[in-house]
């Protein structure tokens, strides 16, 4: 009974933390990784800096929404399968609800007041990501070799845009690490992370992922709800990098099919930019507008369908991951990949996070204030978000 109460307490804790993150994590997937690091590595110490960077690198390799996959894995690590479900539900719920309301005509994002706050939230994302890059660089790039790998990753991302650049940077960083970081790998050991997923469950998850990818197109055409699930499942299964990368796939599925007009698609995309949480919740907006099905049912089916493939892949890979990362060669590879993750975040700090938010000296001062609140005063990320949001509202009146 005591163990059951402890498990419930952990699940409740996961839900509360991720709900607060879902309400305050503005700025897209890169910013979300910064929020997660601040909350779970620095404040709560649920996992180490290295383990967190390993998770980020793994999820960057897999198709699906990388930041949501990282959150799912953290919930799984902390409180088992129900903790993973609680993490996803709590982090996703706020933005999904707002976007469904927006689809039904309850426009919550118009007017100068909302615009000022949203601008402040973009500036808050600059401070959050800068804080994450600063902390991760100190821990994951402590020598010249790994600092050089991070710089190489920046150059790779700048030279090769999109998710291909990110994946290329991690692969290149891992290969360089495999050759040049063996001494650092031998000097330390990675502690195993216990996700509680057996190999049989992992194989079943991979089989279910592949089975749905093959079966759903065969069933499509027999009912509108099956068509909807097929469209959004394939979009979630075939996209690397998540976030904005999924938009061309969604446009092909819902606009070119005639379900949704181009204007409605672009309007919803604009709204998705202004809400916290994962951009994949844009699927809830689209599902609510699909004709021939109840709006709430369509939103729920689209939301589940676009997230499920990425989570199935993650669960399928996790049972084999601990053994892989304990090998000496794998440790050297992961040290190079983790340094590359720092470079990727550093490049994203400039574009699109900085360039979309810091458009003048007032925004620069506000971002610097947020950075100092995080690094010197050690305020939690949600408090910094609130302060900077009101700062953005003040700037909008100048």
SULFENVEN-V382844 format. One record per backbone hydrogen bond with DSSP energy under -0.5 kcal/mol. CO is the residue of the C=O (numbers start at 1). NH is the residue of the N-H. If there is no record, write none. Layout:
co: <CO/CO>
nh: <NH/NH>
This chain:
co: <1/2/3/4/5/6/7/8/9/10/11/12/13/14/15/16/17/18/19/20/21/24/25/28/29/30/31/32/33/34/35/36/36/37/37/38/39/40/40/48/49/50/51/52/53/54/55/56/57/58/58/62/64/65/66/67/68/69/70/71/72/73/74/75/76/79/80/81/82/83/84/85/86/87/88/89/90/92/93/94/95/96/97/98/99/100/101/102/105/106/111/112/113/114/115/116/117/118/119/120/121/122/123/124/125/126/127/128/129/130/131/132/133/134/135/136/137/143/144/145/146/147/148/149/150/151/152/153/154/155/156/159/161/162/162/163/164/165/166/167/168/169/170/171/172/173/174/175/176/177/181/182/183/185/189/192/193/196/198/199/200/201/202/203/204/205/206/207/208/209/210/211/212/214/215/215/216/219/223/223/224/225/226/227/228/229/230/231/232/233/234/239/242/243/244/246/247/248/249/250/251/251/254/254/255/261/262/263/264/265/266/267/268/269/270/271/272/278/279/280/281/281/282/283/284/285/286/286/287/290/294/295/296/297/298/299/300/301/302/303/304/305/307/308/309/310/311/312/313/314/315/317/317/318/318/320/321/322/323/323/324/327/328/329/330/331/332/333/334/335/336/337/338/339/340/341/342/343/344/345/346/347/347/348/349/350/352/353/354/354/357/360/361/362/363/364/365/366/367/368/369/370/371/372/372/373/380/381/382/383/384/385/386/387/388/389/390/391/392/393/394/395>
nh: <5/6/7/8/9/10/11/12/13/14/15/16/17/18/19/20/21/22/23/24/25/26/277/32/33/34/35/36/37/38/39/40/41/41/42/43/44/46/47/52/53/54/55/56/57/58/59/60/61/61/62/241/66/69/70/71/72/73/74/75/76/77/78/79/80/83/84/85/86/87/88/89/90/91/92/93/94/96/97/98/99/100/101/102/103/104/106/105/107/108/115/116/117/118/119/120/121/122/123/124/125/126/127/128/129/130/131/132/133/134/135/136/137/138/139/140/141/147/148/149/150/151/152/153/154/155/156/157/158/159/160/161/165/165/166/167/168/169/170/171/172/173/174/175/176/177/178/179/180/181/185/186/187/188/191/194/195/198/202/203/204/205/206/207/208/209/210/211/212/213/214/215/216/218/218/219/220/222/221/227/228/229/230/231/232/233/234/235/236/237/238/64/245/246/247/250/251/252/253/254/255/256/259/260/258/265/266/267/268/269/270/271/272/273/274/274/275/281/282/283/284/285/286/287/288/289/289/290/290/293/298/299/300/301/302/303/304/305/306/307/308/309/311/312/313/314/315/316/317/318/319/320/321/321/322/324/325/326/326/327/327/331/332/333/334/335/336/337/338/339/340/341/342/343/344/345/346/347/348/349/350/350/351/353/354/355/356/357/357/358/359/364/365/366/367/368/369/370/371/372/373/374/375/376/377/379/384/385/386/387/388/389/390/391/392/393/394/395/396/397/397/398>
